[in-house]
């Protein structure tokens, strides 16, 4: 009899382990079994209150609100993707005061209403709408009781046993192997739901390296490293090129934490939402482990009406080879998420990937002609200076009558508007490089009359009346006033406070009462020194960095206006492309990825108001906040990104390898930077190789065009033809998946010939000898 109970109990133990019930509840003592097992047998029928199924995924949830099974049902024998020792809470609650995450302790599902109620140990009850769709599950938080101490909610973490690629920006666990070929991911369905955990400081995850091998057999970890181990970036913390310091494949640079790895290399996915209406303070740096970028204390601006109620996510699983175009695109379209296009195609569609032209040399006679012959769609006027956000010009960057003519042509210089009209005849747009939200000295919102809508780190009171010449400024509280500006570079020249309409530079604060600002310089940045009264407010301003990026950070409402300003500039001057340098400044207000989402939404909405196409943009970073809006990521360049001579992803630094791994894992076009200038030494074979890599891996790049250099190249016409041939075939979706896998291998050579508008011959090249042609045709089915 006891032996039978032992057998039953072993079976129950297996069930409970898979459903998240601890095995310590089970004992093999016969006396215990005789009394307890019948109770367990009766209760186990309610262990899984429901399961949810899509076309590709079957999820089971137990009566504690934990996901204990996620099955890939695309295969004849369903594959379990939920680790048996790590069930996943669907929704957890975050108490920031206690730094505690509450997992649900019970779950009740009302099938008739499609509503799931989760109860927590703090007696809170979350009401969640569940909408099973064809290819994804939609979860929305409808209400939460007993929420007084709950700052945020967290979807997940959803744990998987996938150990291949993790997409930390959009939250995806990918197994790209031919045998498994499956991915699980989440997407936020509203702006205040962000990729990452509730504990993420200022809603922007640290920029750092994490140890993870995408294939433990091919890339085994050294004995002194382990999965999930964290390392800081390289360099001095100021030179962004030097950040990229590890060429080893198991050093994975991260640009978010929507996906993370555990000590076994298993990938978990997390999204969160926060109540932004409450006052809070953070100790934030995007690169907190580097001395040059130590954190600052930042009071975060409360945003009324921006709450976690209504937070919504799509949870999906599908074959990896068709996930982007077959599932993610479906979610984006069905849920009304941002869907920028180029020539009618979603910018995430690999057949829409296209390089851009980037100018150097300052002469534009033939730039439009070159770009048209190449088949490119945009010209980045990179040899112009920074485009600074200055609302004082109302968007007329060349004057109200376009009287400024900064673009040089031998036939006569042109304004942006004039040049954009010339380019538009060929279906080409032009663009500039802004410094994003950095309010530079001399611009409307910075000086000589600073705006009252600036972001500040700390707010203090003036303890003494001061005249326009006094330098003895006493504050009520010295706390954190010794910190030097920003979090990035800590530029001493930007360390300032604002009183009324005056900017005042200072360095340091006295150790004892009265607490005086030290090394004071009145009337900074050309502002007017004035009298100030006792109890006037002192704002320690949040700033950017120096090196030409010098500026103040706007608060959220002013940032909204800056976003709209960029759309106005585009509309008025004919721009359709931006390279947002200093894109990380959008995180400086402490609202992280939400701030980025809000910025780009405002810009795109204003562009729609003006009736202009979606603005194509790249920038200094990529985040969950910009992923939907951002077209490309052509940051950096040259041998740091892809070295065509050595055929390395970064021969001088690991930047090429690092950014390739980030973008590829997150279903985003990999950037090869500003690169591959056509000059006197350029050869046709180089561009056959560049284009093969670009098509195979799914990359874009910014092709440097210096008119004098291009004209010095004896092979320029043949090079133009080669690039155009490959781009025509890419746009026609002529490369099946198995061919793309071959093209991405740097040690191979290829030659592509266009037969007609619908057909191409692809030749493998070995020792400069053409092999047998591979016939390619237009519109190969994606994923075949």
TORGU-714365 format. One record per residue (C-alpha): chain; z, y, x. Coordinates in steps of 0.5 Angstrom, whole numbers. Layout:
N
BAFI chain    up north  east
BAFI     A     Z     Y     X
...
% end
This chain:
784
BAFI chain    up north  east
BAFI     A     0     0     0
BAFI     A     2     5     5
BAFI     A    -4     3     9
BAFI     A    -9     5     3
BAFI     A    -5    12     3
BAFI     A    -6    13    10
BAFI     A   -13    12     9
BAFI     A   -13    17     3
BAFI     A    -9    22     7
BAFI     A   -14    22    13
BAFI     A   -20    23     8
BAFI     A   -16    29     5
BAFI     A   -14    32    12
BAFI     A   -22    32    13
BAFI     A   -23    35     6
BAFI     A   -18    40     7
BAFI     A   -20    42    14
BAFI     A   -27    44    12
BAFI     A   -24    48     6
BAFI     A   -19    52    10
BAFI     A   -13    48     9
BAFI     A    -8    47    15
BAFI     A    -8    40    17
BAFI     A     0    41    18
BAFI     A     1    40    11
BAFI     A    -1    33    11
BAFI     A     4    27    14
BAFI     A     3    20    15
BAFI     A    10    18    13
BAFI     A    10    13     7
BAFI     A    16    16     3
BAFI     A    12    23     3
BAFI     A     6    20     1
BAFI     A     8    17    -5
BAFI     A    11    23    -8
BAFI     A     6    28    -5
BAFI     A    -1    25    -5
BAFI     A    -2    25   -13
BAFI     A    -1    32   -13
BAFI     A    -6    33    -8
BAFI     A   -11    29   -11
BAFI     A   -10    33   -18
BAFI     A   -10    40   -14
BAFI     A   -16    39   -10
BAFI     A   -21    39   -16
BAFI     A   -20    46   -16
BAFI     A   -21    47    -8
BAFI     A   -28    50    -9
BAFI     A   -28    55   -15
BAFI     A   -35    56   -14
BAFI     A   -41    56    -9
BAFI     A   -47    60    -9
BAFI     A   -54    58    -7
BAFI     A   -60    62    -5
BAFI     A   -67    59    -3
BAFI     A   -65    58     4
BAFI     A   -57    58     4
BAFI     A   -51    54     0
BAFI     A   -44    57     1
BAFI     A   -38    54    -2
BAFI     A   -32    58    -3
BAFI     A   -25    55    -4
BAFI     A   -19    58    -8
BAFI     A   -16    62    -3
BAFI     A   -23    66    -2
BAFI     A   -25    63     4
BAFI     A   -32    61     6
BAFI     A   -31    54     8
BAFI     A   -38    51     8
BAFI     A   -45    55     9
BAFI     A   -51    50     9
BAFI     A   -58    51    12
BAFI     A   -62    48     6
BAFI     A   -69    49     9
BAFI     A   -68    42    12
BAFI     A   -68    35     9
BAFI     A   -61    34    12
BAFI     A   -58    40    10
BAFI     A   -54    43    17
BAFI     A   -47    46    16
BAFI     A   -47    52    20
BAFI     A   -39    54    18
BAFI     A   -34    52    24
BAFI     A   -29    47    21
BAFI     A   -23    50    24
BAFI     A   -25    57    22
BAFI     A   -26    59    15
BAFI     A   -29    66    13
BAFI     A   -25    70     9
BAFI     A   -30    74     4
BAFI     A   -26    80     4
BAFI     A   -20    83     8
BAFI     A   -16    89     7
BAFI     A   -14    93    13
BAFI     A    -7    97    13
BAFI     A    -8   102    19
BAFI     A    -1   104    20
BAFI     A     1    96    21
BAFI     A    -6    95    24
BAFI     A    -6    89    20
BAFI     A   -12    85    16
BAFI     A   -10    82    10
BAFI     A   -14    76     8
BAFI     A   -14    73     1
BAFI     A    -9    68    -1
BAFI     A   -12    66    -8
BAFI     A   -19    67   -12
BAFI     A   -21    66   -19
BAFI     A   -29    67   -21
BAFI     A   -31    69   -28
BAFI     A   -38    65   -28
BAFI     A   -40    69   -35
BAFI     A   -39    76   -32
BAFI     A   -40    74   -24
BAFI     A   -34    77   -22
BAFI     A   -29    74   -17
BAFI     A   -22    77   -16
BAFI     A   -19    76   -10
BAFI     A   -11    77    -9
BAFI     A    -7    79    -3
BAFI     A     0    78     0
BAFI     A     1    85    -1
BAFI     A     0    84    -9
BAFI     A    -7    88    -8
BAFI     A   -13    85   -13
BAFI     A   -20    86   -11
BAFI     A   -25    85   -16
BAFI     A   -32    84   -13
BAFI     A   -39    83   -17
BAFI     A   -43    77   -15
BAFI     A   -50    78   -16
BAFI     A   -54    71   -13
BAFI     A   -61    73   -11
BAFI     A   -67    69    -9
BAFI     A   -66    70    -2
BAFI     A   -59    73    -1
BAFI     A   -52    74    -4
BAFI     A   -50    81    -6
BAFI     A   -43    83    -6
BAFI     A   -40    89    -9
BAFI     A   -33    92    -9
BAFI     A   -31    94   -16
BAFI     A   -24    96   -16
BAFI     A   -18    95   -11
BAFI     A   -10    95   -14
BAFI     A    -4    97   -10
BAFI     A    -9   100    -5
BAFI     A    -4   106    -2
BAFI     A    -4   103     5
BAFI     A   -11   100     5
BAFI     A   -15   105     9
BAFI     A   -21   100     9
BAFI     A   -24    94     7
BAFI     A   -28    89    11
BAFI     A   -33    84     9
BAFI     A   -31    77    13
BAFI     A   -31    76    19
BAFI     A   -36    71    17
BAFI     A   -36    65    22
BAFI     A   -41    61    24
BAFI     A   -43    55    29
BAFI     A   -49    59    32
BAFI     A   -49    60    39
BAFI     A   -56    63    41
BAFI     A   -57    70    40
BAFI     A   -52    75    37
BAFI     A   -55    82    33
BAFI     A   -49    86    34
BAFI     A   -52    92    31
BAFI     A   -54    89    24
BAFI     A   -50    83    24
BAFI     A   -54    77    25
BAFI     A   -53    70    28
BAFI     A   -59    67    30
BAFI     A   -61    60    33
BAFI     A   -69    61    35
BAFI     A   -69    54    38
BAFI     A   -75    50    35
BAFI     A   -70    44    32
BAFI     A   -66    49    28
BAFI     A   -70    56    27
BAFI     A   -64    59    23
BAFI     A   -61    65    22
BAFI     A   -55    68    18
BAFI     A   -54    75    17
BAFI     A   -51    81    13
BAFI     A   -54    88    11
BAFI     A   -50    94     9
BAFI     A   -53    96     2
BAFI     A   -49   103     2
BAFI     A   -48   109     7
BAFI     A   -41   108     7
BAFI     A   -41   100     9
BAFI     A   -42   100    17
BAFI     A   -43    94    21
BAFI     A   -37    92    25
BAFI     A   -30    91    24
BAFI     A   -24    95    21
BAFI     A   -21    96    27
BAFI     A   -27   100    30
BAFI     A   -24   106    33
BAFI     A   -28   112    30
BAFI     A   -33   107    27
BAFI     A   -37   107    34
BAFI     A   -36   100    38
BAFI     A   -35   101    45
BAFI     A   -41   101    50
BAFI     A   -40    95    55
BAFI     A   -42    88    57
BAFI     A   -40    82    54
BAFI     A   -40    75    57
BAFI     A   -45    70    53
BAFI     A   -50    65    55
BAFI     A   -55    64    50
BAFI     A   -57    57    52
BAFI     A   -51    54    56
BAFI     A   -55    49    59
BAFI     A   -61    53    62
BAFI     A   -56    59    63
BAFI     A   -49    56    65
BAFI     A   -43    61    66
BAFI     A   -40    61    73
BAFI     A   -33    58    73
BAFI     A   -30    65    74
BAFI     A   -33    67    67
BAFI     A   -32    65    60
BAFI     A   -35    67    53
BAFI     A   -33    73    50
BAFI     A   -30    76    56
BAFI     A   -31    84    57
BAFI     A   -33    88    63
BAFI     A   -35    96    63
BAFI     A   -41    99    65
BAFI     A   -44   100    72
BAFI     A   -44   107    76
BAFI     A   -40   113    75
BAFI     A   -40   114    68
BAFI     A   -45   120    68
BAFI     A   -51   117    70
BAFI     A   -54   113    64
BAFI     A   -59   109    69
BAFI     A   -53   106    73
BAFI     A   -50   104    66
BAFI     A   -54    98    67
BAFI     A   -51    94    72
BAFI     A   -52    86    71
BAFI     A   -59    82    71
BAFI     A   -55    76    70
BAFI     A   -57    73    63
BAFI     A   -50    72    61
BAFI     A   -48    79    62
BAFI     A   -50    82    55
BAFI     A   -49    89    54
BAFI     A   -47    91    47
BAFI     A   -49    97    42
BAFI     A   -44    95    36
BAFI     A   -40    90    34
BAFI     A   -43    87    27
BAFI     A   -44    81    31
BAFI     A   -39    78    36
BAFI     A   -37    72    40
BAFI     A   -31    68    41
BAFI     A   -29    64    46
BAFI     A   -33    58    45
BAFI     A   -39    63    44
BAFI     A   -40    62    37
BAFI     A   -42    68    33
BAFI     A   -38    72    27
BAFI     A   -41    77    23
BAFI     A   -37    83    20
BAFI     A   -38    89    16
BAFI     A   -33    94    14
BAFI     A   -32   100     9
BAFI     A   -27   106    10
BAFI     A   -23   111     5
BAFI     A   -26   117     9
BAFI     A   -22   122     4
BAFI     A   -15   122     8
BAFI     A   -13   126    14
BAFI     A   -13   121    20
BAFI     A   -13   122    28
BAFI     A   -16   117    33
BAFI     A   -16   116    41
BAFI     A   -24   115    42
BAFI     A   -29   114    47
BAFI     A   -36   111    46
BAFI     A   -35   108    54
BAFI     A   -27   108    54
BAFI     A   -26   103    60
BAFI     A   -29   108    65
BAFI     A   -25   114    68
BAFI     A   -31   119    67
BAFI     A   -31   118    60
BAFI     A   -23   117    58
BAFI     A   -22   118    50
BAFI     A   -20   124    47
BAFI     A   -15   125    41
BAFI     A   -19   127    35
BAFI     A   -17   129    28
BAFI     A   -22   127    24
BAFI     A   -25   131    18
BAFI     A   -23   128    11
BAFI     A   -29   127     7
BAFI     A   -28   127    -1
BAFI     A   -31   122    -5
BAFI     A   -33   118     1
BAFI     A   -29   111    -1
BAFI     A   -29   104     0
BAFI     A   -30   103    -7
BAFI     A   -37   101    -9
BAFI     A   -38    98    -2
BAFI     A   -43    93    -2
BAFI     A   -47    88     3
BAFI     A   -52    83     2
BAFI     A   -51    76     6
BAFI     A   -57    72     7
BAFI     A   -59    66    11
BAFI     A   -66    63    13
BAFI     A   -71    60    18
BAFI     A   -71    65    24
BAFI     A   -78    65    24
BAFI     A   -79    69    18
BAFI     A   -72    72    17
BAFI     A   -75    79    18
BAFI     A   -81    80    14
BAFI     A   -79    74     9
BAFI     A   -72    76     8
BAFI     A   -69    83    11
BAFI     A   -75    86     8
BAFI     A   -74    83     1
BAFI     A   -67    86     2
BAFI     A   -69    93     4
BAFI     A   -74    94    -2
BAFI     A   -70    90    -7
BAFI     A   -64    95    -6
BAFI     A   -67   101    -4
BAFI     A   -65   102     3
BAFI     A   -69   106     8
BAFI     A   -76   104     9
BAFI     A   -80   108    13
BAFI     A   -88   106    14
BAFI     A   -93   108    19
BAFI     A  -100   107    16
BAFI     A   -97   104    10
BAFI     A   -93    98    14
BAFI     A   -86    98    15
BAFI     A   -84   100    22
BAFI     A   -80    94    23
BAFI     A   -87    90    22
BAFI     A   -89    87    28
BAFI     A   -96    89    26
BAFI     A   -94    96    26
BAFI     A   -91    96    33
BAFI     A   -96   101    37
BAFI     A   -94   105    43
BAFI     A   -94   112    43
BAFI     A   -97   118    48
BAFI     A   -92   122    52
BAFI     A   -95   128    56
BAFI     A   -94   130    63
BAFI     A   -97   136    67
BAFI     A   -97   141    62
BAFI     A  -105   141    60
BAFI     A  -107   138    53
BAFI     A  -115   139    53
BAFI     A  -116   132    53
BAFI     A  -109   129    51
BAFI     A  -111   128    43
BAFI     A  -118   125    45
BAFI     A  -114   120    50
BAFI     A  -109   118    44
BAFI     A  -115   117    39
BAFI     A  -119   112    44
BAFI     A  -112   108    45
BAFI     A  -111   107    38
BAFI     A  -104   111    38
BAFI     A  -101   115    33
BAFI     A   -96   120    36
BAFI     A   -96   124    42
BAFI     A   -89   126    45
BAFI     A   -90   133    48
BAFI     A   -84   131    53
BAFI     A   -86   136    58
BAFI     A   -84   142    54
BAFI     A   -77   144    54
BAFI     A   -71   141    49
BAFI     A   -72   143    42
BAFI     A   -65   146    41
BAFI     A   -63   146    33
BAFI     A   -63   154    32
BAFI     A   -62   155    25
BAFI     A   -63   162    26
BAFI     A   -71   161    27
BAFI     A   -71   158    20
BAFI     A   -75   152    23
BAFI     A   -81   157    26
BAFI     A   -80   155    33
BAFI     A   -86   159    35
BAFI     A   -85   165    31
BAFI     A   -86   167    24
BAFI     A   -93   168    25
BAFI     A   -94   162    30
BAFI     A   -95   168    35
BAFI     A   -92   164    41
BAFI     A   -97   159    44
BAFI     A   -93   154    49
BAFI     A   -98   149    49
BAFI     A  -104   150    54
BAFI     A  -111   149    54
BAFI     A  -117   152    58
BAFI     A  -120   154    52
BAFI     A  -114   158    49
BAFI     A  -107   156    49
BAFI     A  -104   153    42
BAFI     A   -98   154    38
BAFI     A   -95   147    35
BAFI     A   -98   148    28
BAFI     A  -105   149    31
BAFI     A  -105   143    36
BAFI     A  -102   139    30
BAFI     A  -108   141    26
BAFI     A  -112   139    32
BAFI     A  -109   132    32
BAFI     A  -108   131    25
BAFI     A  -116   130    25
BAFI     A  -115   124    29
BAFI     A  -109   121    25
BAFI     A  -105   123    30
BAFI     A   -98   127    30
BAFI     A   -94   130    35
BAFI     A   -87   131    37
BAFI     A   -82   134    41
BAFI     A   -75   132    44
BAFI     A   -69   135    41
BAFI     A   -62   135    43
BAFI     A   -60   132    36
BAFI     A   -53   136    34
BAFI     A   -52   140    40
BAFI     A   -51   147    38
BAFI     A   -53   151    45
BAFI     A   -50   157    47
BAFI     A   -54   163    44
BAFI     A   -56   159    38
BAFI     A   -54   161    31
BAFI     A   -48   157    30
BAFI     A   -46   157    37
BAFI     A   -46   164    39
BAFI     A   -45   170    40
BAFI     A   -42   169    33
BAFI     A   -40   162    32
BAFI     A   -40   158    25
BAFI     A   -33   157    22
BAFI     A   -36   150    21
BAFI     A   -35   147    27
BAFI     A   -32   140    29
BAFI     A   -25   141    32
BAFI     A   -21   136    36
BAFI     A   -14   139    35
BAFI     A   -12   145    30
BAFI     A    -6   149    33
BAFI     A    -3   156    31
BAFI     A    -2   162    35
BAFI     A     5   164    37
BAFI     A     4   171    39
BAFI     A    -1   177    37
BAFI     A    -6   178    42
BAFI     A   -10   184    44
BAFI     A   -18   183    46
BAFI     A   -16   183    53
BAFI     A   -10   179    53
BAFI     A   -10   172    57
BAFI     A    -3   170    55
BAFI     A    -4   165    49
BAFI     A     2   161    46
BAFI     A     1   155    42
BAFI     A     6   152    37
BAFI     A     5   145    40
BAFI     A     2   143    47
BAFI     A     0   136    45
BAFI     A    -7   133    47
BAFI     A    -9   141    49
BAFI     A    -9   139    56
BAFI     A   -15   134    55
BAFI     A   -21   136    58
BAFI     A   -27   137    52
BAFI     A   -31   131    49
BAFI     A   -30   124    51
BAFI     A   -36   124    55
BAFI     A   -36   127    62
BAFI     A   -31   131    60
BAFI     A   -34   138    63
BAFI     A   -29   143    64
BAFI     A   -34   149    63
BAFI     A   -34   146    56
BAFI     A   -27   146    55
BAFI     A   -26   152    49
BAFI     A   -22   154    43
BAFI     A   -24   158    37
BAFI     A   -20   163    34
BAFI     A   -23   167    29
BAFI     A   -30   169    31
BAFI     A   -29   168    39
BAFI     A   -29   163    43
BAFI     A   -24   162    49
BAFI     A   -25   158    55
BAFI     A   -19   155    58
BAFI     A   -16   149    63
BAFI     A   -10   146    62
BAFI     A    -3   148    58
BAFI     A     4   150    61
BAFI     A     9   144    62
BAFI     A    15   148    58
BAFI     A    16   153    53
BAFI     A    13   158    51
BAFI     A     7   153    51
BAFI     A     1   157    54
BAFI     A    -6   156    55
BAFI     A    -8   156    63
BAFI     A   -14   159    66
BAFI     A   -16   163    60
BAFI     A   -23   167    60
BAFI     A   -24   171    53
BAFI     A   -31   172    50
BAFI     A   -34   166    52
BAFI     A   -41   164    51
BAFI     A   -42   172    50
BAFI     A   -37   172    44
BAFI     A   -34   178    42
BAFI     A   -26   179    45
BAFI     A   -22   181    39
BAFI     A   -15   182    37
BAFI     A   -11   176    34
BAFI     A    -5   175    30
BAFI     A     1   171    30
BAFI     A     0   164    26
BAFI     A    -8   165    27
BAFI     A   -11   158    27
BAFI     A   -13   156    34
BAFI     A   -19   150    34
BAFI     A   -20   146    40
BAFI     A   -27   145    39
BAFI     A   -31   138    40
BAFI     A   -37   139    45
BAFI     A   -42   135    48
BAFI     A   -44   135    56
BAFI     A   -47   139    61
BAFI     A   -53   138    65
BAFI     A   -57   142    60
BAFI     A   -54   139    54
BAFI     A   -49   144    53
BAFI     A   -47   145    46
BAFI     A   -42   145    40
BAFI     A   -41   139    35
BAFI     A   -42   141    28
BAFI     A   -37   139    22
BAFI     A   -40   134    17
BAFI     A   -43   139    12
BAFI     A   -46   143    18
BAFI     A   -49   137    21
BAFI     A   -52   136    14
BAFI     A   -56   143    15
BAFI     A   -58   141    22
BAFI     A   -61   134    19
BAFI     A   -65   138    14
BAFI     A   -67   144    19
BAFI     A   -71   138    23
BAFI     A   -75   136    17
BAFI     A   -76   144    16
BAFI     A   -79   144    23
BAFI     A   -83   138    22
BAFI     A   -86   141    16
BAFI     A   -87   148    18
BAFI     A   -90   146    25
BAFI     A   -94   140    24
BAFI     A   -89   135    27
BAFI     A   -88   128    26
BAFI     A   -84   125    32
BAFI     A   -78   126    35
BAFI     A   -74   124    41
BAFI     A   -67   125    39
BAFI     A   -64   126    46
BAFI     A   -56   126    46
BAFI     A   -57   122    40
BAFI     A   -49   119    41
BAFI     A   -47   126    39
BAFI     A   -47   124    32
BAFI     A   -41   120    34
BAFI     A   -37   125    36
BAFI     A   -34   128    30
BAFI     A   -31   121    29
BAFI     A   -35   118    23
BAFI     A   -39   114    28
BAFI     A   -45   110    24
BAFI     A   -43   113    18
BAFI     A   -45   120    21
BAFI     A   -51   117    24
BAFI     A   -53   114    17
BAFI     A   -52   121    13
BAFI     A   -55   125    19
BAFI     A   -62   121    18
BAFI     A   -61   120    11
BAFI     A   -61   128    10
BAFI     A   -67   129    15
BAFI     A   -71   124    11
BAFI     A   -69   126     4
BAFI     A   -71   133     6
BAFI     A   -78   131     9
BAFI     A   -79   127     2
BAFI     A   -78   134    -1
BAFI     A   -83   137     3
BAFI     A   -88   132     2
BAFI     A   -89   130     9
BAFI     A   -89   122    12
BAFI     A   -83   119    14
BAFI     A   -81   122    21
BAFI     A   -82   117    27
BAFI     A   -77   117    32
BAFI     A   -74   114    38
BAFI     A   -67   117    41
BAFI     A   -62   116    47
BAFI     A   -59   110    43
BAFI     A   -59   105    37
BAFI     A   -54   104    32
BAFI     A   -53   101    25
BAFI     A   -53   108    23
BAFI     A   -60   109    25
BAFI     A   -63   102    25
BAFI     A   -66   103    18
BAFI     A   -69   110    20
BAFI     A   -71   109    27
BAFI     A   -78   107    29
BAFI     A   -78   105    36
BAFI     A   -73   106    42
BAFI     A   -77   108    48
BAFI     A   -71   110    52
BAFI     A   -71   111    60
BAFI     A   -78   108    63
BAFI     A   -81   106    70
BAFI     A   -78   101    74
BAFI     A   -72   101    70
BAFI     A   -75    98    64
BAFI     A   -81    94    66
BAFI     A   -84    94    73
BAFI     A   -91    92    72
BAFI     A   -92    90    79
BAFI     A   -86    85    80
BAFI     A   -87    83    73
BAFI     A   -79    84    72
BAFI     A   -75    87    66
BAFI     A   -72    92    70
BAFI     A   -73    91    78
BAFI     A   -69    97    80
BAFI     A   -63    96    75
BAFI     A   -62    91    69
BAFI     A   -64    97    64
BAFI     A   -70    93    62
BAFI     A   -67    86    61
BAFI     A   -61    89    57
BAFI     A   -65    93    52
BAFI     A   -70    88    51
BAFI     A   -64    83    49
BAFI     A   -61    88    45
BAFI     A   -67    90    41
BAFI     A   -70    83    40
BAFI     A   -63    80    38
BAFI     A   -63    85    32
BAFI     A   -70    85    30
BAFI     A   -72    91    33
BAFI     A   -78    93    37
BAFI     A   -76    93    44
BAFI     A   -78    99    48
BAFI     A   -81    99    55
BAFI     A   -80   106    56
BAFI     A   -84   112    58
BAFI     A   -88   108    63
BAFI     A   -95   105    66
BAFI     A   -98   112    68
BAFI     A  -106   112    68
BAFI     A  -107   114    75
BAFI     A  -112   113    81
BAFI     A  -109   107    83
BAFI     A  -109   104    76
BAFI     A  -113    97    75
BAFI     A  -115    94    68
BAFI     A  -111    87    70
BAFI     A  -105    91    70
BAFI     A  -106    94    62
BAFI     A  -108    87    60
BAFI     A  -102    84    63
BAFI     A   -98    90    60
BAFI     A  -101    89    53
BAFI     A  -100    81    53
BAFI     A   -92    82    54
BAFI     A   -92    88    49
BAFI     A   -96    84    44
BAFI     A   -92    77    45
BAFI     A   -85    80    45
BAFI     A   -86    85    40
BAFI     A   -85    92    44
BAFI     A   -87    99    44
BAFI     A   -88   104    50
BAFI     A   -89   111    51
BAFI     A   -96   111    56
BAFI     A   -95   117    61
BAFI     A  -101   121    60
BAFI     A  -102   127    65
BAFI     A  -109   130    65
BAFI     A  -111   131    72
BAFI     A  -108   124    74
BAFI     A  -112   120    68
BAFI     A  -118   124    70
BAFI     A  -117   121    78
BAFI     A  -117   114    75
BAFI     A  -124   110    76
BAFI     A  -123   105    71
BAFI     A  -120   110    65
BAFI     A  -125   108    60
BAFI     A  -124   100    61
BAFI     A  -117   101    61
BAFI     A  -117   105    54
BAFI     A  -122   100    52
BAFI     A  -117    94    54
BAFI     A  -111    97    51
BAFI     A  -115    99    44
BAFI     A  -117    92    44
BAFI     A  -110    89    44
BAFI     A  -108    94    39
BAFI     A  -113    93    34
BAFI     A  -111    85    34
BAFI     A  -104    86    34
BAFI     A  -105    91    28
BAFI     A  -109    85    25
BAFI     A  -104    80    26
BAFI     A  -109    76    30
BAFI     A  -103    73    34
BAFI     A  -100    66    31
BAFI     A   -93    65    33
BAFI     A   -94    60    38
BAFI     A   -99    64    42
BAFI     A   -94    70    42
BAFI     A   -89    65    45
BAFI     A   -94    64    51
BAFI     A   -96    72    52
BAFI     A   -89    74    53
BAFI     A   -88    70    59
BAFI     A   -89    75    65
BAFI     A   -92    69    70
BAFI     A   -98    68    66
BAFI     A  -105    72    66
BAFI     A  -109    74    60
BAFI     A  -116    77    58
BAFI     A  -117    79    51
BAFI     A  -124    81    48
BAFI     A  -126    83    41
BAFI     A  -132    79    38
BAFI     A  -132    84    31
BAFI     A  -127    87    27
BAFI     A  -124    81    25
BAFI     A  -124    76    31
BAFI     A  -122    76    38
BAFI     A  -123    71    44
BAFI     A  -116    70    48
BAFI     A  -118    67    55
BAFI     A  -112    65    60
BAFI     A  -113    67    67
BAFI     A  -111    63    73
BAFI     A  -113    65    80
BAFI     A  -118    70    77
BAFI     A  -122    65    73
BAFI     A  -122    65    65
BAFI     A  -120    59    62
BAFI     A  -123    56    55
BAFI     A  -123    62    50
BAFI     A  -117    61    44
BAFI     A  -120    64    38
BAFI     A  -116    69    34
BAFI     A  -118    72    27
BAFI     A  -115    77    23
BAFI     A  -109    76    18
BAFI     A  -105    70    21
BAFI     A  -100    68    16
BAFI     A   -93    71    19
BAFI     A   -89    65    22
BAFI     A   -94    60    23
% end
